[in-house]
Amino acid sequence: MELFKSDGSEDFFCSGIGWTKDMLSKKMSIEAPALALSGKSRYLPKLCVFGNRKGVSQSDSTITGAGLELRADAVNQNNQIIHDKIEAALKLLIFRKPYVLAQFWLQHVIGNDQILTTKDQPYGVGGTDERLLLYRRDSERYLYAVGKDHEEEEGDISPPVRVFRRGLPEWTVDLTNYLPKHFPQQECAIGCDLHGYLALPVFDLTTRSCVGVIELLTSSKYVSYAHEVQQFHSALKTQNLSCPQAFDGTAYVPRQNELDKIMGILKTMCDIHNLPLAQTWVVSPSTSFVSHDKIIKKCCCSFDTKCIGKVCMSTTALPFYLKDLPKWQFRKACAERHLEQSSHGAVGRALLCRNLCFCRDVTILNAEEYSLVYLARMSKLASCFAIYLHSVENGDDYVLEFFLPPGMEDGRCVQDVVETLKQKIEGDPGFKLGSTESSDSESVVTDVSDTASSASTNVTSLEKRGVGAFIDDGEDSSPFKKVKTV
């Protein structure tokens, strides 16, 4: 059974088969979630959603801020369409804890000005706690100018404004990580027992334009917001709207021709040498902002505190080839988390040394050295090697990771696989295998055999083939050795 994926779509193929604010106001309506839930989802908290059926009302509809005034006659038909779509999407959301507030900030165009407001826009609460409604009412007082003429204004201090202008998410595990000037409602939020924060840009899939920002505030200080991000993405997608995903791989789509070539390489290698799994890794782009230690900084798209301040590697939406279907759960886990480039795993080390890194048995590593070790054990995946691949045309750097079947742990078998890979890559001038620069320096590599005899055996077999040699570094207790390019 063979399973593979070569693009950023949601479809997998297995032998040709698809896989796969005021609660009492007369102007507001409250509805339960629209979907019938099953499984564990039925026990998760749903939102009570409030929406103004007639858009901005014809009375008491003026709000001011940023030197602008928004009146009912400024609302156009398109705004009402967006309003209704957001309201429908909010009804589909489920969260891990009930004490949450989700609200939408809509972009309005008034003459030559653009403003962002949540006044009379849909919102949802996970409970009827008065504090949630208090924060909601406080939010309605704010009106932000987001047009180009206001980009340098000091008033641009709100997360929804930053998210709208950048088109990128912003989040924090705790609102105390913000300076007050960067989060005007910080005092109110904390007083309402709201701590965790997430803001996502919302895009119209037809026009590709940003139409607003959706906010989530929760009492919980989650270390990861991947679940919440995926909830928003799935719900918005039903309304022909979109927002960034956790572990998003859309940045790789323009390189599709290049990715198709890599897909062919992985398939050939697995077919010839009967490898159970081969997959592609890249450095994850910084596509979100996180507020941490009073500083707003760029971060990858995992929405996980583990990745803050680190260089991460991702395999999401990149080519992979799976011959052994029982290993699918391991592959799925790889796509749902990032690896640290600086970690002791084969993938990170291969990128750092821009060469080949071999690991005789990943299952003897600890979780700090290799975060996927437990799943590797369950999937009975042990030996692997990773090798650096450089795109000559686009300048992109990839790491190809190959897991070996049982019985192929010795150096000669590994070298046979590497020789096949070299022949395949050398036939395509668009790629360069191994280091892009000539160097005699030593590169760090993983060899988890602890015995000196194993190290010396690898020296002999690899030196003869002219790729690399494992060198005993004198630390017999360490599973890590070095390799010197030859």
Secondary structure, DSSP 4 states (H G I P E B T S, - for coil): --EEE-SSSS--EETTEE----TT-TTEEEE--SSPP-GGGGGS-BPEEEEETTSS-SSS--EEETTEEE-GGG--HHHHHHHHHHHHHHTT-B-SSS-EEEEEEEEEEETTEEEEE-TT--EEESS--HHHHHHHHHHTT-EEE-SGGGTT-TT---HHHHHHHHTS-EEES-GGGS-GGG-TTHHHHHHTT--EEEEEEEEETTT--EEEEEEEEESS--SB-HHHHHHHHHHHHTTTEE-PPTT--GGGGGGHHHHHHHHHHHHHHHHHHT-SEEEEEEEPP--EEEEETTEEEEE-TT-BGGGTTS-EEE-TTS-EEES-GGGHHHHHHHHTS-EETTSSSHHHHHHHHTSEEEES-GGGS-TTT-TTHHHHHHTT---EEEEEEEETTT--EEEEEEEPPTT--SHHHHHHHHHHHHHHHHT-TTEEES-SS---SEEEEE-----HHHHHHHHHHHHHHTSEEEE--S-TT-SEEEEEE-
